[in-house]
């Protein structure tokens, strides 16, 4: 039987019969992306998971979640599951977004260059890439594109924290309504207004809903029967109700704040997310567009997403859509509950993103830590074991195959001073590569950080580290203000604008620089009183005259510094120092018109802080200026965002930052290998160091004591739990008795139970913060605490320190010290001893003082060097030579800065009239060049132009000229234009009337040394001997003396210009002025040649 041909044989195989694409494994994709390693098995399961359903990945600390997310994107693109431009990644910080974006681009770039990559994908990658943004950035883009759907203008400006604080403070200060229910300070009220506005937007709560809920709560509690022997609600319940009324009283301020932002056409960061959530919920079309645009969405740090962000993401990609969402996070690292995040976010992922049909949401884990050594992980797992068991069990972190043993030490000391000293000694050994646990053979220092629970711990630790010669960086604005050099700058700025800031001036006077002693301070204070006394009105001498009541006024040592009085009242050294300080402050007050960042830098330079910091042992230039650069950055941000960036407003902003523990946080933090970094546990999220110390693990400090002060029952800035629809089930509830049953005692008991539940809830977040802190250490973790802090009762080790001790005793590390508990009735040793100090304080430590004294003796015993190049200090030494050169440059710079004159450089282009002014009055020209001022239009500015116009017409010239080059416009003594007839008559009677010029109104530009000279020649005539004569028409009287000498420069320039234009020697060109009205031609015989003109503009000898 013969074979028969089918249609498939004739036309080719059907499209559906194509050979299926081979799916590349994660290891193959990694190789094509140029990596020398492949994902681990647990990472590979995440990388190649199905892309048709929601996935949540519980990624423990240091488990490589960023690496896994980048590998996931590469795998999806390499296998053409989705196109690269259809992938969206969202992170919390710009730093995290930049890191993830960089990893993805590097991988996809290598994939495009790989020879086995198909041409279609290579071409696609040349024009398309995945998008990585922050949550706020994505929300902002959504509002910009769809804001009109909810009445928000697309071009609304975004207010930063400083601007928001200033606007809220303005609203609160200007409010004239009833504030009887708000027994709070201005600072606290502003905080609560900002917090309440943010939370109401976050949870989509309207003012009306909040008022109605509060009224129902008050009515419900009032409806309960009185308790036996007690009339009405208990005191605690009344206090709770008062806070609810205070919240309602804040609503007009919140509404005014929102109205003020709308009037400015602006929104803040909280508004961005709230508006984006409203758009996503109210406009399903937006969700359909976003899902069509982004086929795969990756969510980083999912446990830290706020309620508003969750509402936005759920409406766009969640619910019944079944969209491919990959969320990565760790519920054990949820530490931002105070700003809306919840540890239960990951637990309810399958309810937020349930999937669709058979493709339900899946859960995967990453439990191998690629950061921490074994000992550190043992403590981390012990700390995480303190948390309540979650709905889905979480595996302990396991060390990577490459992990070392590592080390953990635990110490409990008698006092904070003992704890700080032990900590500083250990970190000094680590920094100097003397600690065998972290010492490196290449001599490179380890990265070191100290993580604290509250900023008030930082100053003592920083001082102890500096005393041991360690460079210190205090991270965070609140902590930054406690750094000595920053405090000096802020104190100086305060003194400049606040004459009552005696405390700020006192810091400067008694500081290490001026070191004013008690006697001189007393004399300064007496002078302040005397100045006040001189301003008091004279008492009446006549009987019966009305007494004038003097206004109360206290003396100011700031004012006294400007008027010190009799020098005999001070010590000679104190008088000199006070005079110098007063002069410095006067100099700085003259600079108050500069921008805030420039003013901050100028104060630092004037105080000599840059030189002082750079001279610290082993300090790099960048590391020495780190804190001053941070203050400069804060000032620059405030200047950019504040409505009125004045110095008083900036100082108020800094005071607010100093008083608020969590508010006004600075930008993103990066690891600094050149200093020991001091920061809070919250600021350390996402970072890692070789050595991490966590001091202060004492009772009620870490974990911090929770007293429900940040709960809605006491915080007017918080939205009540009942109105929080998204995370209500995860928060403690106030379980009041069913109406009709129970009495006021039951209400009191319910409130007390709620407070206990809230304390437990707060403790869990503190434990998670402890987990974050200990997992920042790669190799060495130092945990410590003390029995005594600053109170009269002992504190002792907290549950965190006990847990770390138990892990060490089980083999994870070493208990280096464990002080026994104080006996009953013992007193705090720190309170028994009077602090001993030396005043005025020595600016140097004992070690640096000894080194400085030894160096001074060497200098005194050496022969003086006059900075003469012909002389040397013994043998040639390159180091000494560089010192001499630097000293010479510094002395010259100081001489130039102290000179009363200011050098003004000539411009690159100079007109002939300016050259004449340079010869006549150099100071006048310098003033014009340094501060050019526009001249008001005046007829005198164009004297003689009518005559020149007539003359051009007579000679047949018709040229376009600039306004500044109008003929006669530069003649100060030119005749007015109404004298035209007389001038015409005089000219027609002159020798020039019958002569025909070769050229008239000749413009020229010619180089003259370092500049270009430009001008316009009135007329050029041919001489009988074949040469040329340049004539400039003057309608004023002939000059004489010095004025003629200066005017001769004009002719010299014209002569040089014509010589350059025609190429004839300058000796064949003569020049003169013809004064028309006087009928006189003046031909100076001593005109400057080219060398003379060059000497004039360069300041040399002719």
Number of C-alpha atoms within 10 A of each C-alpha: 3 4 5 6 8 9 9 9 10 8 8 9 11 10 7 7 7 8 7 7 8 7 14 15 16 25 20 14 25 22 17 23 23 16 14 9 9 16 19 15 12 14 25 18 17 25 23 17 15 15 18 18 23 29 27 24 20 26 28 25 26 23 23 18 21 20 15 22 24 22 28 25 24 26 26 23 23 28 16 13 16 17 20 25 18 18 20 21 26 23 23 18 16 17 14 20 20 15 15 21 19 14 17 24 16 13 21 29 17 16 25 22 14 15 10 9 14 12 11 9 18 18 11 14 21 11 9 13 20 21 17 24 20 20 22 21 19 19 24 22 14 21 28 17 14 20 21 12 14 14 9 17 18 16 12 18 13 19 21 17 20 23 22 22 21 21 21 24 20 14 21 21 12 10 13 8 9 10 12 10 15 18 12 13 9 12 14 14 21 26 19 22 27 21 19 22 24 24 23 21 19 26 21 20 16 11 16 11 12 19 16 11 16 18 14 12 13 15 11 15 20 14 14 21 18 17 17 9 5 10 10 17 21 15 10 13 21 15 14 16 19 19 21 29 19 21 26 22 19 25 19 18 24 25 15 16 22 20 12 17 20 14 9 11 15 17 21 19 17 20 23 26 29 26 26 27 29 21 25 25 18 14 16 12 13 19 22 14 11 14 18 11 13 22 21 28 22 21 22 25 22 28 27 24 27 22 25 26 22 20 24 23 25 21 24 24 26 25 17 15 19 19 25 23 26 26 25 25 25 21 22 26 26 26 25 17 15 13 15 17 21 24 25 17 25 26 17 13 21 19 15 22 29 22 25 17 9 7 13 15 23 18 16 16 20 27 22 23 23 18 24 33 25 23 25 30 27 23 25 25 19 17 25 21 16 15 15 8 10 12 9 9 7 18 13 17 23 20 23 18 9 9 17 14 18 21 22 32 21 25 24 29 22 22 21 23 17 15 21 24 16 17 22 22 14 15 25 19 14 22 23 14 18 14 14 9 14 20 17 13 7 6 9 12 17 21 22 26 28 25 26 26 23 18 21 13 19 22 17 13 23 23 17 18 21 15 16 15 17 23 21 24 23 26 24 21 20 24 22 26 21 18 19 14 20 20 16 22 24 20 20 23 23 21 21 20 14 14 15 16 18 19 14 19 22 16 16 21 21 17 18 15 16 19 19 23 16 12 13 19 17 13 21 25 19 17 23 22 17 14 20 16 13 9 10 14 12 10 12 11 8 7 6 7 9 9 11 11 9 11 8 7 11 12 19 21 26 24 21 22 20 15 15 21 16 10 12 9 17 19 15 11 14 20 19 13 17 20 15 13 18 19 14 14 20 13 13 18 15 10 14 16 12 11 15 21 18 16 21 24 18 16 21 20 13 15 18 12 21 17 14 11 18 16 13 14 11 13 17 16 13 11 20 24 19 19 22 22 17 19 21 18 16 20 22 17 19 23 20 15 17 20 15 14 20 15 20 15 16 21 17 13 17 19 13 18 22 19 11 14 14 14 14 19 14 18 15 13 15 14 15 16 15 21 23 26 22 27 24 21 21 18 20 24 16 16 15 22 24 20 25 27 26 24 26 28 27 25 20 15 18 25 24 18 13 18 14 18 13 15 22 17 23 19 20 27 27 22 24 19 19 13 16 18 12 16 20 13 12 13 15 18 18 18 13 19 17 9 12 10 10 15 21 24 19 18 22 19 15 18 20 15 16 20 21 16 17 22 18 15 16 22 18 21 23 23 24 22 24 28 26 25 28 28 28 29 28 26 25 26 27 24 22 30 32 28 22 25 22 13 11 13 14 23 21 25 26 20 18 25 27 16 18 30 25 17 24 21 13 11 11 22 25 18 19 11 14 16 14 11 17 16 8 7 8 11 15 19 13 17 13 8 8 7 7 6 8 6 13 16 15 14 13 12 13 11 11 15 13 12 11 13 11 11 11 12 10 11 11 9 8 10 9 9 11 11 12 9 10 6 9 15 12 6 7 9 11 9 9 13 14 11 12 18 14 12 13 15 12 12 12 12 12 11 11 13 11 10 10 8 8 11 10 12 11 17 11 11 15 17 19 21 19 18 23 21 19 19 20 18 12 14 12 12 20 18 12 12 15 14 9 10 9 6 7 7 8 8 10 16 18 23 25 29 21 18 27 22 16 13 17 18 11 10 16 10 12 11 10 8 12 7 9 13 19 19 26 26 19 18 19 13 16 21 24 17 18 12 14 18 11 12 21 16 12 16 21 13 13 15 12 15 12 10 11 13 16 12 15 22 22 16 17 16 17 17 14 21 14 13 16 14 22 20 20 21 24 22 19 24 20 16 12 7 7 9 15 22 21 23 25 23 21 25 28 20 15 19 14 10 7 11 13 14 18 19 21 24 25 27 25 25 28 30 30 25 24 25 17 16 14 8 9 14 13 18 12 14 22 23 24 22 21 23 22 26 20 15 17 15 19 15 16 16 10 9 21 21 17 17 13 16 22 19 16 17 18 15 9 11 9 12
